[in-house]
C-alpha cells in the first residue's frame, strides 16, 4: 500500500484576535484630587472604607484626550489609627485603586501615608506626590482635605481607539524650494548695492567738508 505523504497535508491557519495598535502605556502619571475629606478624627472613617477622587487634568496621548478631567477615581483606607492619649497622633494609609471610565474600571497604583504630627503626606513604595502637602494637620488628627492633589500611575497598558484616519505619527515638514536668482538679476542687485554705498560715502564726505570749512577771523 502506498504511504500517505504527511508533509503534503496543509496546515489550517487560525485567525489571531486583533491586537490594539495604540495604547496608553503602563506607568503613565494620572493627576487626581480628593473630592471629600478623609480624616482619622472621630469615628467617621474606618479601615476598608472607600473614598472618591476625580482626575484633575486630562490625560493625553499625543493630541487626543484619553482620560478626561473629572473622571471618577476610587481609593481605599487600608490602615487607620485615631489620635490617643500622651500625644499619640492619628495615622492612616490610603491606596488609590481604580478609575471609572466609559463603564469599565481602569486599575491605578498609588499608596500614601498621612500622620497627624507631620507636615506632609508621605508616599509608600516610591509613588510620586503631586502638589504641595502643607497644612494637612487638624490638631493631631491625620487629615487629607477635599481638593488635595495626588498622583497615581496607570497599572497596565490601556488600549486606545483613535478616531478613524487619526495618526499619532508626527507630520513631516515639507521643504520648500527657493526660486533660483538669474544672473542678470544678481548683477542688478550688486549694482544697486554698490550705488547705495557710493551715495552714502558721498554724503559723509560732504558732511566732513562742511565741518572742516575754515572760519574767517573777526576783523575786530
Phi and psi in degrees as a GROMACS rama.xvg file:
@    title "Ramachandran Plot"
@    xaxis  label "Phi"
@    yaxis  label "Psi"
@TYPE xy
-72.8647  138.227  UNK-2
-82.9711  141.443  UNK-3
-78.9574  131.001  UNK-4
-77.9936  104.358  UNK-5
-65.2051  -29.1122  UNK-6
-70.2603  -14.9297  UNK-7
-84.3187  -10.7795  UNK-8
-77.5191  122.14  UNK-9
-69.9234  148.118  UNK-10
-88.3783  130.275  UNK-11
-78.8892  117.7  UNK-12
-84.4083  141.005  UNK-13
-107.586  137.363  UNK-14
-74.5482  124.137  UNK-15
-78.22  146.853  UNK-16
-62.2713  141.364  UNK-17
-63.6109  138.413  UNK-18
-97.3569  139.648  UNK-19
-62.6572  132.689  UNK-20
-80.5484  -23.8076  UNK-21
-127.639  134.914  UNK-22
-138.369  151.77  UNK-23
-87.1057  116.006  UNK-24
-69.7421  149.962  UNK-25
-57.5069  144.715  UNK-26
91.6614  -5.59854  UNK-27
-60.8361  132.592  UNK-28
-76.2467  137.918  UNK-29
-124.597  113.084  UNK-30
-76.3785  130.135  UNK-31
-127.151  160.196  UNK-32
-139.185  146.538  UNK-33
-68.5328  139.482  UNK-34
-109.08  6.48732  UNK-35
-157.385  158.931  UNK-36
-77.2727  140.255  UNK-37
-125.951  124.039  UNK-38
-142.606  155.433  UNK-39
-86.0756  -5.61878  UNK-40
-72.0883  136.506  UNK-41
70.9202  -156.554  UNK-42
-122.052  26.5064  UNK-43
-74.431  -27.7275  UNK-44
-124.331  144.18  UNK-45
-135.379  165.769  UNK-46
-58.8905  136.471  UNK-47
94.9742  -14.7752  UNK-48
-68.3962  142.932  UNK-49
-96.3904  153.635  UNK-50
-137.088  164.131  UNK-51
-106.396  147.333  UNK-52
-133.915  177.129  UNK-53
-143.836  147.687  UNK-54
-65.6168  125.886  UNK-55
-81.7086  -26.8361  UNK-56
-149.312  148.691  UNK-57
-61.2568  140.469  UNK-58
-95.058  120.989  UNK-59
-105.481  151.455  UNK-60
-128.346  102.211  UNK-61
66.1559  -126.656  UNK-62
-94.9494  8.55577  UNK-63
-110.283  137.327  UNK-64
-82.6913  120.031  UNK-65
-95.8401  -45.073  UNK-66
-121.068  107.58  UNK-67
-69.2158  154.544  UNK-68
-61.8512  143.038  UNK-69
92.682  -9.0888  UNK-70
-58.0281  134.331  UNK-71
-70.5073  137.51  UNK-72
-122.176  157.417  UNK-73
-130.839  133.811  UNK-74
-124.424  173.033  UNK-75
-141.552  143.471  UNK-76
-84.1225  117.96  UNK-77
-98.4785  -16.5066  UNK-78
-160.322  138.385  UNK-79
-153.581  134.436  UNK-80
-132.781  135.355  UNK-81
-81.2272  161.604  UNK-82
-67.2662  150.544  UNK-83
-135.863  -161.88  UNK-84
-73.6655  167.114  UNK-85
60.727  33.9472  UNK-86
77.5862  11.7855  UNK-87
-65.701  130.621  UNK-88
-96.3861  153.426  UNK-89
-75.7795  142.342  UNK-90
-136.939  152.752  UNK-91
-157.835  150.266  UNK-92
-110.479  140.213  UNK-93
-126.964  152.864  UNK-94
-129.88  130.122  UNK-95
-85.3105  122.559  UNK-96
-104.546  -53.9799  UNK-97
-160.453  165.154  UNK-98
-110.112  154.693  UNK-99
-112.888  110.561  UNK-100
-137.773  122.019  UNK-101
53.0548  41.2027  UNK-102
79.8174  8.74483  UNK-103
-129.867  160.117  UNK-104
-98.7585  132.976  UNK-105
-114.378  113.558  UNK-106
-72.5048  138.14  UNK-107
-130.068  164.223  UNK-108
-120.436  144.008  UNK-109
166.959  118.624  UNK-110
-129.462  130.541  UNK-111
-134.054  157.226  UNK-112
-127.313  132.898  UNK-113
-116.075  126.812  UNK-114
-117.482  137.438  UNK-115
-64.8068  -25.5044  UNK-116
-98.2762  13.8146  UNK-117
-109.948  168.22  UNK-118
-104.264  -2.48383  UNK-119
-136.041  160.767  UNK-120
-92.4935  115.966  UNK-121
-85.6123  158.453  UNK-122
-102.315  154.006  UNK-123
-121.257  123.428  UNK-124
86.5178  16.7966  UNK-125
78.2348  16.9291  UNK-126
-73.0717  139.709  UNK-127
-72.507  141.091  UNK-128
-103.497  133.617  UNK-129
-102.68  150.457  UNK-130
78.5692  -177.42  UNK-131
-100.544  138.183  UNK-132
-114.804  33.3873  UNK-133
-82.8261  157.389  UNK-134
74.9984  29.7361  UNK-135
-85.6384  -7.79225  UNK-136
-102.633  129.92  UNK-137
-113.972  101.213  UNK-138
62.9522  -124.013  UNK-139
-116.887  21.4667  UNK-140
-92.5484  137.489  UNK-141
-76.2399  125.95  UNK-142
-135.469  131  UNK-143
-109.966  107.578  UNK-144
-80.0639  159.028  UNK-145
-58.3309  137.226  UNK-146
93.414  -11.6374  UNK-147
-68.0681  138.828  UNK-148
-93.7677  138.462  UNK-149
-131.979  165.021  UNK-150
-125.222  129.75  UNK-151
-112.056  169.725  UNK-152
-125.661  148.881  UNK-153
-69.2084  129.864  UNK-154
-72.2955  -39.2875  UNK-155
-144.404  167.179  UNK-156
-56.4592  136.659  UNK-157
-110.522  112.831  UNK-158
-60.6071  140.047  UNK-159
-127.63  129.73  UNK-160
-100.149  107.674  UNK-161
-76.9722  155.932  UNK-162
-57.7715  151.674  UNK-163
-57.3958  129.578  UNK-164
86.2175  -6.83932  UNK-165
-76.0008  152.402  UNK-166
-146.779  131.04  UNK-167
-82.1899  -12.9752  UNK-168
-65.5063  141.33  UNK-169
-64.7138  143.69  UNK-170
-75.5945  124.709  UNK-171
-64.782  144.905  UNK-172
-81.3403  126.599  UNK-173
-84.081  125.516  UNK-174
-79.1927  136.853  UNK-175
-105.552  136.582  UNK-176
-83.9628  144.844  UNK-177
-100.043  131.046  UNK-178
-63.6533  131.542  UNK-179
-66.141  148.274  UNK-180
-89.3473  124.785  UNK-181
-66.7829  153.219  UNK-182
-59.4284  -42.1719  UNK-183
-64.6349  -39.6475  UNK-184
-65.4017  -40.4674  UNK-185
-62.3542  -43.1398  UNK-186
-63.7996  -37.8122  UNK-187
-65.7535  -39.4629  UNK-188
-64.0179  -40.75  UNK-189
-64.0905  -41.895  UNK-190
-62.8159  -44.677  UNK-191
-62.3236  -40.3749  UNK-192
-64.5251  -40.6832  UNK-193
-65.4012  -42.7783  UNK-194
-62.3747  -38.7254  UNK-195
-64.0873  -42.171  UNK-196
-65.1359  -41.443  UNK-197
-62.0223  -41.1086  UNK-198
-63.7207  -43.0708  UNK-199
-63.8529  -39.8536  UNK-200
-64.4762  -41.6789  UNK-201
-63.1273  -40.9646  UNK-202
-63.8805  -38.7694  UNK-203
-64.9501  -42.8231  UNK-204
-61.9458  -44.2417  UNK-205
-61.3398  -38.7626  UNK-206
-66.0966  -40.4392  UNK-207
-67.5149  -37.5696  UNK-208
-64.071  -38.0996  UNK-209
-66.916  -35.2881  UNK-210
-72.377  -37.4541  UNK-211
-86.499  1.54514  UNK-212
-63.2003  125.77  UNK-213
-64.6648  146.555  UNK-214
-100.126  126.133  UNK-215
-69.6806  140.725  UNK-216
-67.8785  149.254  UNK-217
-73.9176  122.847  UNK-218
-60.2601  -26.4517  UNK-219
